[in-house]
């Protein structure tokens, strides 16, 4: 999608000088999403008026163009376009914006909240196969945050490490018990000596000390994870056919799902990496050095030294390569001197045998060492998150809940909301056993549940009487005496009933009957 950036000024040539002198504060940015849809006269007048007040009110106009930049000259006459300094730029694709969002939100240790593999895959699939909307992806991410902090009692520890350590000290006994019930923590306890197991399960103070250490380990894990993931992506993103994906989000999902080094795609990537040429390999190593140097992780000093050592060895091999070329040229000359058939066949057989038993060259050995070293980093640092203790505190993994919110079927959602309003409203007064109808439920829910008990044709009078009976019912010891408020509201029942019936008709559950005027027909759609 083309975008047009326009900056108002008296003349185009004076745009930069005038802005530097008079624009003491940032200019006001006005975005016109679709330039072609605007009324031409209004657009022209707006530009002319804005140019007259450019010194008092600096403006930057951004026009979205869906067709061609040539549309500017057809919409704006020269007298108006001359007031603008026009700059063209191409907006980034939706996928690039998505990669930026994932990079800033998930591939960083700055934000403790993380998404599990299935949850992230749900959001990415909705983006790729439904709407290509980065805004909807962000809304889905926000929904994950809300669900995590609502459903996970221990999400109180999903914060910055310094704050999390302080909050650990104020954990109650019940919260400590919640931690002991976490599957990852139970695995951790089972791996400890028996005396330590007893202390972890009985002593809250000792447990809090261990939790602080485990949270710190989890934070360090995320710092190291991101750096090694970026390094691995440098190698895999340039391989033929991209076995582990071209985008870093694809590699990230693969690493979250399971041990990536156990997959066939990873083995294929290693085989292809062992065939890289020297220039590509050196470039990748230099990029990895930059990644680890800028990393917030504190464990990569030796890694940087090792990678720099590889680069130095590649430079030394360059000088030796020239000498080997001279030797190969001399051997070819010797072969050309032997012209008789006997010596020629003998020499060819010797060359053939030497190729069979040929040892790896120094470059090939060094290339294997580099790939094996990267493989060791992957195995050490890219362990799946669900193998780490206390990962449930910071990871949201309930993909079914997210899918239910974002990919909800309208028919099922409507039936659930009307048949069981407690599912959405979470009001204890709305809880009902089986098919019973609570008089505390909204009117539309009562009318809907009554209509489910009817046949194809529903008598409106009988329906109203049943509705009034349910609404007037008083539970508890005062069931024989209706409250004065209910008696006063009896007059309102027909009106609320008719309003609710109209809503059900609008939703498509019923329709007027042509056979009987005092009946409505129940539609098949409503037979849930």
C-alpha positions in Angstrom: 0.0 0.0 0.0 1.4 3.3 -1.0 1.4 6.2 1.4 2.0 9.9 0.7 3.6 12.1 3.2 3.0 15.9 2.7 4.5 18.7 4.7 2.9 22.1 4.4 5.1 25.1 3.8 5.1 28.3 1.8 7.4 26.8 -0.8 8.8 23.3 -1.2 12.4 24.5 -1.2 12.0 26.3 2.1 10.5 23.4 3.9 13.5 22.3 5.9 14.9 25.7 6.7 11.5 27.1 7.8 10.8 24.0 9.9 14.2 24.3 11.7 13.5 27.9 12.6 9.8 28.0 13.5 8.9 24.4 14.5 9.9 24.7 18.2 7.5 21.8 19.1 6.7 18.6 17.1 4.3 19.2 14.3 0.7 18.0 14.4 0.3 14.8 12.2 -3.0 14.4 10.4 -3.6 11.1 8.7 -6.1 10.8 5.8 -6.7 7.0 5.5 -8.0 7.1 2.0 -7.2 10.1 -0.1 -9.4 9.1 -3.1 -12.5 9.1 -1.0 -12.2 12.7 0.2 -14.2 15.5 -1.5 -11.7 17.3 -3.7 -12.9 20.8 -2.9 -12.8 20.2 0.9 -9.3 18.8 0.6 -8.0 21.7 -1.4 -9.5 24.3 1.0 -8.0 22.5 3.9 -4.5 22.5 2.4 -4.7 26.2 1.5 -6.0 27.2 4.9 -3.3 25.1 6.6 -0.5 26.7 4.6 -1.6 30.1 5.7 -1.1 29.2 9.3 2.0 27.0 9.0 4.1 29.2 11.2 1.6 29.1 14.1 0.4 25.5 13.6 3.0 23.2 11.8 1.3 20.3 10.1 2.4 17.0 8.6 -0.3 15.4 6.4 -0.1 11.7 5.6 -2.4 10.5 2.8 -3.1 6.9 2.1 -3.2 6.2 -1.6 -4.7 2.9 -2.8 -4.2 3.5 -6.6 -1.2 5.4 -7.9 0.7 8.5 -6.7 -0.3 10.2 -10.0 -3.8 10.7 -8.4 -2.3 13.7 -6.6 -2.1 15.7 -9.8 -5.6 14.9 -10.8 -7.1 15.8 -7.4 -5.0 18.8 -6.6 -4.3 21.7 -9.1 -0.9 23.2 -9.3 -1.8 26.1 -7.2 -2.5 23.8 -4.3 0.2 21.1 -4.8 2.8 23.9 -5.0 2.1 24.6 -1.3 3.2 21.1 -0.4 6.5 19.4 -0.1 5.7 15.9 -1.3 7.6 12.8 -0.2 6.6 9.3 -1.3 7.2 6.3 0.9 6.1 2.6 0.9 4.3 1.4 4.0 5.6 -1.9 5.4 3.6 -5.1 4.9 1.4 -6.5 7.6 3.7 -9.4 8.1 6.6 -7.1 8.8 4.5 -5.2 11.3 3.6 -8.5 13.0 7.3 -9.5 13.2 8.0 -6.1 14.8 5.2 -6.6 17.4 6.4 -10.1 18.3 10.0 -8.9 18.4 9.2 -6.1 20.8 6.7 -7.9 23.0 7.8 -11.6 23.2 11.4 -11.8 22.1 12.6 -9.8 25.0 13.3 -10.3 28.6 12.0 -6.8 29.4 8.4 -8.0 29.7 7.8 -11.0 31.9 4.5 -12.1 30.4 4.9 -14.8 27.7 2.6 -16.8 25.4 2.7 -20.5 25.1 3.2 -22.2 21.8 -0.4 -23.1 21.1 -1.7 -19.7 22.2 0.8 -17.9 20.0 -0.1 -20.2 17.1 -3.8 -19.4 17.5 -3.1 -15.6 17.2 -0.7 -16.1 14.3 -3.2 -18.3 12.4 -6.0 -15.8 12.9 -3.7 -13.1 11.5 -2.5 -15.1 8.5 -5.7 -16.8 7.5 -8.5 -14.4 8.5 -7.8 -10.7 8.7 -4.1 -9.7 8.4 -4.9 -7.2 11.2 -2.0 -6.3 13.5 -4.5 -4.4 15.7 -6.6 -7.5 16.2 -3.4 -9.4 17.0 -2.6 -6.9 19.7 -6.1 -7.1 21.0 -5.8 -10.9 21.2 -2.5 -10.4 23.1 -4.2 -8.1 25.5 -7.0 -10.6 26.0 -4.4 -13.2 26.9 -3.0 -10.9 29.5 -6.4 -10.4 31.0 -7.2 -14.1 31.0 -3.8 -15.0 32.6 -4.1 -12.5 35.4 -7.8 -13.4 36.0 -7.4 -17.2 36.0 -4.0 -17.7 37.5 -3.8 -16.8 41.2 0.0 -16.8 41.1 0.1 -14.2 38.3 0.9 -11.7 41.1 4.5 -12.8 40.6 4.4 -12.1 36.9 6.2 -8.8 37.1 9.7 -7.4 37.0 12.2 -9.5 38.9 12.9 -7.0 41.6 9.2 -6.6 42.4 8.6 -10.3 42.2 11.2 -11.0 44.8 9.5 -8.5 47.1 6.1 -10.0 46.6 7.4 -13.5 47.3 8.2 -12.5 50.9 4.5 -11.4 51.4 3.0 -14.6 50.0 0.3 -16.2 52.3 0.2 -19.9 53.2 -2.5 -20.5 50.7 -0.5 -19.0 47.9 2.5 -21.1 49.0 0.2 -24.2 48.7 -0.8 -23.1 45.2 2.9 -23.0 44.2 3.4 -26.5 45.7 0.5 -27.7 43.5 2.1 -26.5 40.2 3.1 -29.4 38.0 6.5 -27.9 37.2 7.2 -27.3 40.9 6.2 -30.9 41.7 8.7 -32.2 39.2 11.3 -29.9 40.8 10.5 -31.3 44.3 10.7 -34.9 43.1 14.2 -34.3 41.7 15.6 -33.0 45.1 17.0 -35.0 48.0 14.5 -36.3 50.6 15.4 -33.8 53.3 15.0 -30.9 50.9 11.7 -32.3 49.7 10.3 -32.2 53.2 11.5 -28.6 53.7 9.9 -27.5 50.4 6.6 -29.1 51.3 6.4 -28.0 54.9 8.4 -24.8 55.6 7.0 -21.7 53.9 10.1 -19.5 54.7 12.4 -22.0 53.0 10.0 -22.3 50.1 10.1 -18.5 49.6 13.9 -18.5 49.4 13.8 -21.2 46.7 11.0 -19.4 44.8 13.2 -16.3 44.6 16.1 -18.3 43.2 13.8 -20.1 40.7 12.3 -16.8 39.5 15.8 -15.4 39.0 16.8 -18.5 37.1 13.7 -18.1 34.9 14.6 -14.5 34.2 18.1 -15.5 33.2 16.7 -18.3 31.0 14.7 -15.8 29.1 17.6 -13.4 28.6 19.8 -16.3 27.2 17.0 -17.8 25.2 16.3 -14.7 23.1 20.0 -14.2 22.2 20.6 -17.9 21.2 17.3 -17.9 19.3 18.4 -14.9 17.2 21.8 -16.5 16.6 20.1 -19.7 15.4 17.8 -17.6 13.1 20.8 -16.0 11.5 21.9 -19.5 10.3 18.5 -20.9 9.4 17.0 -17.9 7.7 19.4 -18.1 4.7 19.2 -21.9 4.1 17.6 -23.3 1.0 13.8 -24.1 1.4 14.0 -22.7 5.0 13.5 -26.0 7.0 12.9 -24.1 10.2 11.1 -21.2 8.6 12.2 -17.9 7.2 10.6 -15.7 9.9 11.9 -15.7 13.4 8.3 -16.2 14.7 8.3 -19.6 12.9 11.5 -20.6 14.6 10.2 -19.3 17.9 7.1 -21.5 17.7 9.2 -24.5 16.8 11.4 -24.0 19.8 8.4 -23.5 22.2 6.7 -26.6 21.0 9.4 -29.2 21.8 13.1 -29.8 21.8 13.9 -28.3 18.4 17.1 -30.3 18.1 15.1 -33.6 18.0 13.1 -32.6 14.9 13.9 -33.6 11.4 13.8 -30.0 10.3 16.6 -29.1 12.6 18.7 -32.1 11.4 18.1 -30.9 7.8 19.2 -27.4 8.8 22.4 -28.7 10.3 23.3 -30.7 7.2 22.7 -27.6 5.0 24.7 -25.4 7.4 27.7 -27.8 7.1 27.7 -27.0 3.3 27.8 -23.2 3.7 30.6 -21.4 1.9 33.2 -19.4 3.7 31.9 -15.9 3.0 28.4 -16.7 4.2 29.8 -18.5 7.3 32.0 -15.5 8.2 29.1 -13.1 7.8 26.8 -15.2 10.0 29.5 -15.4 12.7 30.0 -11.7 12.7 26.2 -11.2 13.1 26.2 -13.7 16.0 29.0 -11.8 17.7 27.0 -8.6 17.5 24.0 -10.3 18.9 25.8 -11.7 21.9 27.8 -8.5 22.6 24.5 -6.5 22.7 22.8 -9.2 24.8 21.7 -8.5 28.3 22.8 -12.1 29.3 25.9 -12.3 31.4 27.0 -15.8 30.3 28.1 -15.1 26.8 31.6 -13.7 27.3 33.2 -17.0 26.5 30.8 -17.5 23.6 31.9 -14.2 22.1 35.6 -15.2 22.5 35.0 -18.5 20.9 33.2 -17.0 17.9 36.0 -14.4 17.4 38.5 -17.3 17.6 36.6 -19.0 14.7 36.8 -15.8 12.7 40.5 -15.5 13.3 41.0 -19.1 12.1 39.0 -18.4 8.9 41.4 -15.5 8.2 44.4 -17.7 8.7 43.0 -20.3 6.3 42.8 -17.6 3.6 46.6 -17.3 3.4 47.0 -21.1 3.3 44.5 -21.4 0.5 46.9 -19.7 -2.0 49.6 -22.2 -1.3 47.3 -25.1 -1.8 46.3 -23.7 -5.2 49.9 -23.6 -6.3 50.4 -27.2 -5.3 47.3 -28.3 -7.2 48.5 -26.5 -10.3 51.9 -28.2 -10.2 50.3 -31.6 -9.8 48.2 -31.0 -12.9 51.3 -30.0 -14.9 53.0 -33.3 -13.8 49.9 -35.2 -15.0 50.1 -33.5 -18.4 53.8 -34.5 -18.8 53.0 -38.2 -18.7 51.6 -38.8 -22.1 52.0 -42.6 -22.4 48.9 -44.7 -21.6 50.5 -46.8 -18.8 51.6 -43.9 -16.7 48.4 -42.0 -17.4 46.2 -44.8 -16.2 48.4 -45.4 -13.2 48.2 -41.7 -12.2 44.4 -41.6 -12.7 44.0 -44.6 -10.4 46.1 -43.0 -7.8 44.0 -39.8 -7.9 40.8 -41.9 -7.7 42.1 -43.7 -4.6 43.2 -40.5 -3.0 39.8 -39.0 -3.5 38.1 -42.0 -1.8 40.4 -41.8 1.2 40.5 -38.0 1.1 40.6 -36.4 4.5 38.6 -33.3 5.4 40.3 -30.0 4.6 41.1 -27.5 7.3 38.2 -25.4 6.2 35.7 -28.3 6.3 36.9 -29.2 9.8 36.5 -25.6 11.0 33.1 -25.4 9.4 32.0 -28.6 11.2 33.4 -27.1 14.5 31.4 -23.9 14.0 28.1 -25.8 13.3 28.7 -28.1 16.2 29.3 -25.2 18.5 26.1 -23.5 17.5 24.3 -26.8 18.0 25.7 -27.0 21.6 24.4 -23.5 22.3 20.9 -24.5 21.0 20.8 -27.7 23.2 21.9 -25.7 26.3 19.8 -22.6 26.0 16.7 -23.4 23.8 15.1 -25.8 26.2 11.3 -25.5 25.9 9.7 -23.2 28.4 7.4 -25.9 29.9 10.5 -27.8 31.1 11.4 -24.8 33.4 10.2 -24.6 37.0 7.4 -22.1 37.7 6.8 -21.4 34.0 3.1 -21.4 34.7 3.5 -18.0 36.5 4.5 -16.1 33.4 3.2 -18.3 30.5 -0.4 -18.3 29.3 -1.1 -21.7 27.8 -4.9 -22.0 27.7 -5.4 -21.9 23.9 -8.9 -23.3 24.2 -10.1 -20.3 26.2 -8.5 -17.9 23.7 -10.0 -19.8 20.8 -13.4 -19.7 22.4 -13.2 -15.9 22.7 -11.7 -15.1 19.3 -13.3 -17.9 17.2 -16.6 -18.2 19.0 -19.5 -19.8 17.0 -22.4 -17.3 17.1 -25.1 -20.0 17.6 -23.3 -21.7 20.4 -22.4 -18.4 22.1 -26.0 -17.1 21.9 -27.4 -20.3 23.3 -24.9 -20.4 26.1 -25.5 -16.8 27.1 -29.3 -17.1 27.0 -29.6 -20.6 28.5 -26.9 -20.1 31.2 -26.2 -16.4 31.8 -23.9 -17.3 34.7 -21.3 -18.5 32.2 -20.7 -14.9 31.2 -22.0 -12.7 34.0 -20.4 -14.8 36.8 -23.3 -13.8 39.2 -23.8 -16.4 41.9 -27.6 -15.6 42.0 -27.8 -16.8 38.4 -26.7 -20.3 39.2 -29.4 -22.9 38.5 -29.5 -26.7 38.7 -30.4 -28.6 35.6 -33.2 -27.1 33.6 -34.6 -24.9 36.4 -35.2 -21.2 35.7 -34.1 -18.5 38.2 -36.2 -15.5 38.6 -33.0 -13.4 39.0 -32.0 -14.0 35.4 -32.5 -11.3 32.8 -35.9 -11.3 31.1 -34.6 -12.5 27.8 -33.0 -15.5 29.4 -36.3 -16.5 31.1 -38.3 -16.1 27.9 -35.7 -18.0 25.9 -35.7 -21.0 28.3 -39.5 -21.0 28.3 -39.5 -21.1 24.5 -37.3 -24.1 24.5 -40.0 -26.0 26.4 -42.6 -25.3 23.7 -43.4 -26.9 20.4 -43.3 -25.5 16.9 -46.1 -23.0 17.6 -46.0 -20.9 20.8 -49.2 -19.3 22.2 -48.2 -15.8 23.3 -50.8 -15.7 26.1 -49.5 -18.9 27.6 -46.0 -17.7 27.2 -46.7 -14.5 29.0 -48.4 -16.3 31.9 -45.4 -18.6 32.3 -43.1 -15.6 32.2 -45.1 -13.8 34.9 -45.1 -16.9 37.1 -41.4 -17.3 36.9 -40.7 -13.6 37.5 -43.1 -13.4 40.5 -41.8 -16.5 42.2 -40.1 -15.7 45.5 -37.6 -18.2 46.8 -36.9 -19.0 50.4 -39.1 -18.8 53.5 -41.2 -15.9 52.1 -42.5 -17.8 49.2 -46.1 -17.3 50.2 -45.9 -13.5 50.3 -44.9 -11.5 47.3 -43.0 -8.4 48.0 -44.6 -5.0 47.4 -42.1 -4.2 44.7 -43.1 -7.3 42.7 -46.8 -6.4 43.0 -46.1 -2.9 41.7 -44.2 -4.3 38.8 -46.9 -6.7 37.6 -48.1 -4.0 35.2 -44.7 -3.9 33.6 -44.5 -7.6 32.8 -46.5 -7.5 29.5 -44.3 -4.6 28.2 -41.0 -6.3 29.2 -42.3 -9.6 27.8 -43.2 -8.0 24.4 -39.8 -6.3 24.3 -38.0 -9.5 24.9 -40.1 -11.4 22.3 -39.1 -8.7 19.8 -35.4 -9.3 20.7 -35.8 -13.0 20.2 -37.4 -12.4 16.8 -34.5 -10.1 15.9 -32.0 -12.8 16.8 -33.8 -15.3 14.6 -35.3 -17.6 17.2 -39.0 -17.0 16.4 -41.2 -15.4 13.7 -44.8 -14.4 13.4 -47.2 -17.2 12.5 -49.4 -16.9 9.4 -51.7 -19.7 10.7 -52.7 -18.1 14.0 -52.3 -14.4 14.9 -51.9 -15.0 18.6 -49.0 -17.5 18.0 -45.4 -17.3 16.9 -43.5 -20.0 15.1 -40.4 -21.4 16.6 -37.6 -21.5 14.0 -35.4 -24.6 13.5 -32.4 -22.4 14.1 -33.5 -22.0 17.7 -33.7 -25.7 18.4 -30.4 -26.0 20.2 
